[in-house]
Amino acid sequence: MSKRCKVRSKKISAYFIIAIVFIITINVNGEFLQPNSLLNDQSTSINCADSNDFKNYYDTTKKVTNKTTRTIQDTTTRKKTTPPIVVNDTTRRTTDTTTLLDTSLLKDTSGRTTVIDTFNVKLSKDSLDAPITYAAEDSAVLLIPTRLFILYGKANTKYTDVEMEAAVIRVDQGKNVVTAYGSTDTLGSPLQKPKLVQGETVSNSDSIFYNLKSQKGLTKSTFLQEGEMFVYANTIKKVSEGTLFAWRGRFTTCNLDTPHFAFQTNKMKIINKKIAISGPTHPEIEGVPIPIYIPFGMYPLNRGRHSGLLPPQFAASEDFGLGLEGLGYYKVINEYVDLTLRSNIYSYGGWSINASPRYLRRYRYNGGLNLSVQNTKFLNRRTDIKEEFTKNKTFSLSWNHSRDSKARPGTTFGANVNVASTRYNRLVTNNALQNFQNQLTSSVNYSKDWRGKYNLSASANHSQNNSTRVIDLTLPNVSFNVVTLYPFQKAEQVGTPKWYEKLGLGYSGSLQNRLSFYDSAFNLRRLLDTAQWAVTHNIPITLSLPQLGPLQISPGVSYSERWAGQAIAADWDPVNKMVYQKVTRGFYTERQTNFSLSASTRLFGMYQFKRSKTGRAIRHEVRPTFSFNYTPDLNKGNYSKVQIDTFGNTLNFSTITGSQLIGDKRFGGISFGVDNTLEMKNRSKKDTGSEKKLTRLIDGFGFQSAYNLLADSFKLSPFTFSFRSTLFEKINITAGATLNPYEVNEQGLSVNRYAWEGDNFSLGQISYGSVAISTSFQSKSKDGRTDQERLPSDEFMTIEEQQRQLDYVRSNPAEYTDFNIPWNVQLSYSLSFSRQFAMGTGFKTISNSNLSVNGDFSLTDRWKMGGSTYLDVNTRTIQTLTMFVSREMHCWQLSINITPVGLYRSFNISLYPKSGILRDLKVNRSRFFYNQ
């Protein structure tokens, strides 16, 4: 605030103090009418840019001059009927801001003391309900007679939630009207146009007239922002707190002064946060009017959830005909539940409908249901099929539910159900990823914990293979566990505990039920015939011993028992020359016990590079483990030898579970393994005092095996190798293999002779192997944000909802292109093979190999193209291929998605606004072809 403003404010303050004394004296006497004082209006609580200036208005610490005192005495003695009143102490400091003057003691000539309550001072009817704060760069002028306050130079005022900025602001207190004007520079260009902000509404105008009392206003040549919508109008009239009327307006979602597109109308009404309604409207592009008129327009401005129609997209296909996709309705049922309905309709008679209700109770639970029904009817273009159309009726049901852990401590409940017809995914349109998804799984879980001592869990699981059309159900599965108890441990520990006090005893029991059937041959009786159940009990006994130097010794004993309601036995069919399984009902038991003593340690080694200025060194960590185990065979009568091929070869199979027995069931020997970690230490070249940086070269590499002293043959178990590493913090490598140390015959069966004992030295045969390599590269983002910061956070969105949205993004990548990242590439390759025994055919090697590539790059700052593909290396065929091209056009975006290879071949071209409120205003052209 300028010095001139400060001096003028101090003078005005002195005048106001005199007026205060005069007003209070009149109120005490009760002989005069209350004057229309400016100070009685709360609007005078305007805060100056320097708040200390306006504190002088209420500062009663200043002394009243003798002249002022005499004037008061002369005035009060003119009427002899009223004794004179003298203010004894005008220097007394007040502590309450509502008290203008200390008038608690007033004496008349008779010596009597009168107590006056100054809280009864009446306020003016035109006072405001909140103070006004203001600031000005140049000066502020207060005209007392006209009650007019003027701010010059980058003025700013704020009243409640209304804030105004302008070159000149005039506050007329008598009329409660604020007027704001702009200015011009030396060249006559507009400068410091008035700006009005109320809540989320922002407007810039040539001039503003606003009534603080009624909150009505009038603006000229106004640019108004309401959420994502930008409105320009010659005149805007504000008639209430949330209602505006505009004349000769233009509205758009483009934030440029000259927008790329807009809608012109002469009349428009805007209801804040609800809706905008316009009269006859026509669009214009780049300022060129388009001769297309609509009689009226309705534009939602709701924030949050609200019900409404979901517009469809036009589609064309040689297989399904013309169609409308995505036609539906969104309904907000209440604050906890909503419902989304979508449907697809095609001219050949096919249709589909999808219902997706969701529910959310904050801090308690949330979830959603998705039910979809497809009635597919597509044209047969194959000449060997007589029917003109092929019809299929399929369905899909998914349900997810999760409960907040704080809702009921100690119990949890969650569900993730995915059930569908085996051909449902194959017939979903425009989703190549879902078309090749052949495995569906479901689970419903409940658990209960009793203060960490006992816990109970129950679950129901579902597994479905769409290729084999086999459905497996495991329900219910129940398990009960007792946390390890220490029966010899004292209630109150004193000193070092004895070794026997660490003896622990536990229990775990489980009940499993399983049903398996083909979806094409579903029958309740057949379903019950396949039912299998089993109960397992396990009692572990553990003992923690003190560490013996570098060795950690851990003994253990366990006993388990299994009850089953059926037995599965394998047998050879000489007619069909294959192995088959037969099931018998009854009550069968299996028992097993195990005694173990394990030891583990860690070894470290360091190799320092000579003449290394950067302090390079290799650090090697070895973690060997040894375990002595004894497992007696308590189920000698539960195994039998079964012929497996026409050569007369036999294998041992369990007569209870039907599983193949590899090696001897008894075990008494040593289990051993080694795991390694390799790191490199580097010191920064720039800072000699910096700490060494560790770089992982190998995250883990090791093997495991065992040697059975009690076995008659095949004493050495197969070696299991594992490898994992991250090279250059970019390339992830995982690998594994199983090595059989024995020779094999011509049929692929192991012979009881080590591979290195023959004429040709060999370590053995690899019966299983896998390797997976993946990497991703991307350029630096233009906005500096990380990938994690770009992801929208929604704590109430379930994992299934996130996965569905991710699948949609992957299926329509052009609509979600990030132009802030110039390029990115993701590569992954996997290879696996195994030798498996198949009933009737013996051993055979099964291998899988595939390559996946995904990426995009920017041709220019506004053009981007990319794609993804999945290559089956075994068959040398491309399973799926998608490509996209995107064009960023400021407030619009063009996207082209093409899928030339796959079950569905399709292309889609869309031109749509980027704004959320006009998202459905799109130009769309799509076609897809079913690859029969």
Number of C-alpha atoms within 10 A of each C-alpha: 14 13 9 12 18 19 12 14 20 16 11 16 19 16 12 18 22 14 15 19 20 14 19 18 20 16 16 16 13 11 11 11 9 12 10 11 13 18 18 19 18 18 19 17 18 18 17 20 19 14 11 11 17 20 15 19 21 19 18 20 15 13 11 17 10 9 9 12 15 12 11 19 15 11 12 19 13 11 11 8 8 14 15 18 18 17 17 12 15 16 14 14 13 15 8 8 10 11 16 19 23 20 21 11 14 19 16 14 11 7 8 9 12 12 11 15 9 17 9 7 13 10 13 15 9 15 18 18 12 12 16 19 17 21 21 23 15 16 18 26 15 17 10 10 7 10 14 18 17 19 24 18 19 20 24 23 21 18 17 12 9 15 18 24 25 29 23 24 28 20 21 18 20 14 13 18 19 21 21 27 19 21 17 12 9 7 6 8 8 12 14 20 21 27 24 23 17 16 11 11 15 17 20 23 26 21 19 26 19 21 17 20 13 12 15 18 20 20 25 17 17 23 23 21 20 19 16 14 19 21 23 25 24 17 17 26 18 20 14 12 13 15 17 19 20 24 16 15 24 25 22 22 25 21 15 12 9 10 19 19 22 24 21 24 22 15 18 26 19 21 18 19 17 14 14 21 15 23 16 15 20 18 20 18 12 10 12 11 14 11 8 9 13 11 9 14 14 13 14 17 18 15 9 6 11 13 13 13 13 15 15 17 18 18 20 18 18 15 21 24 19 17 21 17 18 19 17 18 16 18 16 16 13 8 10 12 16 19 18 19 20 20 19 20 22 22 14 17 16 19 20 20 18 20 18 18 20 19 18 19 14 12 12 13 18 21 23 22 17 19 17 20 19 20 17 21 21 22 18 17 14 10 8 7 10 8 11 13 16 12 14 13 16 18 19 18 17 18 21 22 20 19 20 17 14 12 13 11 11 14 18 18 19 19 20 20 22 20 19 19 18 24 18 21 22 18 20 17 16 22 20 25 15 17 19 15 13 16 14 16 16 18 19 19 18 15 17 17 15 11 9 10 11 15 18 18 18 18 19 20 19 20 18 25 16 21 11 11 17 16 20 16 19 19 19 17 19 19 19 18 19 17 15 17 16 17 12 13 16 11 6 6 8 7 6 6 11 12 13 14 14 17 20 19 18 16 19 18 18 18 19 18 18 19 18 21 20 16 15 10 11 12 12 8 8 14 14 13 14 12 16 18 17 18 18 18 18 19 18 17 19 19 19 16 15 11 11 9 7 11 14 16 18 17 18 17 17 18 15 17 15 17 17 21 17 19 21 16 21 25 18 19 15 11 6 9 15 18 19 14 14 11 17 11 12 9 11 15 17 15 16 16 17 17 16 19 16 18 18 17 14 14 11 11 10 13 11 13 12 9 8 10 12 15 16 19 19 17 19 16 16 18 15 18 18 17 19 17 22 20 17 17 15 13 14 11 9 17 20 17 16 19 19 25 19 13 8 8 13 14 15 19 21 20 22 21 16 19 14 17 14 11 17 15 15 19 20 20 20 19 19 18 18 17 19 19 19 18 18 19 18 18 18 14 11 8 8 12 9 10 11 16 13 15 18 18 18 18 18 18 19 18 18 18 16 21 19 21 16 16 16 11 13 20 18 20 18 20 17 18 19 18 18 19 20 18 15 10 11 11 15 16 20 18 18 18 20 20 18 21 23 23 20 17 9 6 12 15 16 16 14 14 14 19 19 14 12 10 7 7 10 14 14 18 16 17 15 19 19 18 18 17 17 18 16 15 13 14 12 14 15 10 8 10 12 10 8 8 9 9 8 7 9 8 6 15 13 16 11 18 14 12 11 11 12 12 16 17 14 18 18 21 24 27 23 12 21 17 19 15 18 18 20 16 17 15 16 18 18 18 17 17 17 18 16 14 15 12 16 16 13 18 15 13 12 11 14 14 18 20 17 17 17 18 18 23 19 20 12 11 11 13 15 22 22 21 21 20 17 19 18 15 15 11 11 10 11 16 16 22 19 24 21 23 23 26 22 17 14 14 17 18 19 21 23 22 24 21 25 16 16 20 22 22 20 23 19 19 18 18 19 18 21 21 16 11 16 16 11 15 14 17 13 16 15 18 21 22 21 19 11 10
